[in-house]
Amino acid sequence: MVYVFDTSSFIVLSHYFPERFPSFWQSFDEFVSNGKILSVREVARELNVDVNKPHLREWMEAKVERNSCCRSIRNCFRKDQTSLCSN
């Protein structure tokens, strides 16, 4: 099963601080790394404006840099792609 996250899903995640919910973030990272969580490029645009929690912004940037979870998400954000991402 693949989960498609929208902006509000990521904003809800921002309420789960990694220091308080380490097992959640570990499991979430596994889903991302395995390509089980996807999104569309509009989410990236919206999150650039809406993410106000440093831990979520840092997490997203780290995932993009490591080409893991956001590798799938990042591919969806390419200008020539308008459909949902896939691995």
C-alpha positions in Angstrom: 0.0 0.0 0.0 1.2 3.5 -0.8 0.1 6.6 1.1 -0.2 10.0 -0.7 0.4 12.8 1.7 -1.1 16.3 1.2 0.0 19.5 2.8 -2.3 19.1 5.8 -0.8 15.6 6.5 2.7 17.1 6.8 1.4 20.0 8.9 -0.2 17.5 11.3 3.1 15.7 11.6 4.7 18.9 12.7 2.8 18.5 16.0 4.7 15.3 16.7 8.0 16.4 18.0 10.8 13.9 17.4 12.0 14.2 21.0 8.6 13.1 22.3 7.7 10.6 19.6 10.9 9.0 18.4 9.3 5.6 17.6 6.8 7.4 15.4 9.5 9.2 13.4 11.5 6.0 13.1 8.5 4.2 11.6 7.6 7.1 9.4 11.2 7.3 8.1 11.0 3.6 7.2 7.8 4.2 5.2 9.4 7.1 3.4 12.6 5.2 2.7 10.6 2.3 1.3 8.7 4.6 -1.1 5.4 4.0 0.7 4.8 7.7 1.2 4.3 10.0 -1.9 3.1 13.4 -2.6 2.7 15.9 -5.5 4.7 19.0 -6.3 2.1 21.4 -5.1 2.6 20.1 -1.6 6.2 21.3 -1.8 5.2 24.8 -2.8 2.6 24.9 0.0 5.0 23.6 2.6 7.6 26.2 1.7 5.1 28.7 3.0 3.2 26.8 5.7 5.9 24.9 7.6 6.7 26.9 10.7 8.1 24.1 12.9 11.9 23.8 12.5 12.0 20.1 13.2 9.7 19.4 10.2 11.5 21.7 7.9 14.9 20.1 8.9 13.4 16.6 8.4 12.2 17.5 5.0 15.5 19.1 3.9 17.4 16.1 5.2 15.2 13.7 3.3 15.6 15.6 0.1 19.4 15.8 0.5 19.7 12.0 1.3 17.4 11.1 -1.6 15.2 9.0 0.7 11.6 9.7 1.5 11.5 12.9 -0.3 13.4 11.3 -3.2 9.9 10.1 -4.2 8.4 13.4 -3.2 11.1 15.4 -4.9 10.6 13.5 -8.2 6.9 14.6 -8.1 8.0 18.2 -7.8 9.7 18.3 -11.2 8.2 20.9 -13.4 7.5 18.4 -16.2 5.6 16.0 -14.0 1.9 16.6 -13.2 0.8 13.2 -11.9 1.4 11.4 -8.6 4.9 10.1 -8.0 5.8 6.5 -8.3 8.9 4.6 -7.6 
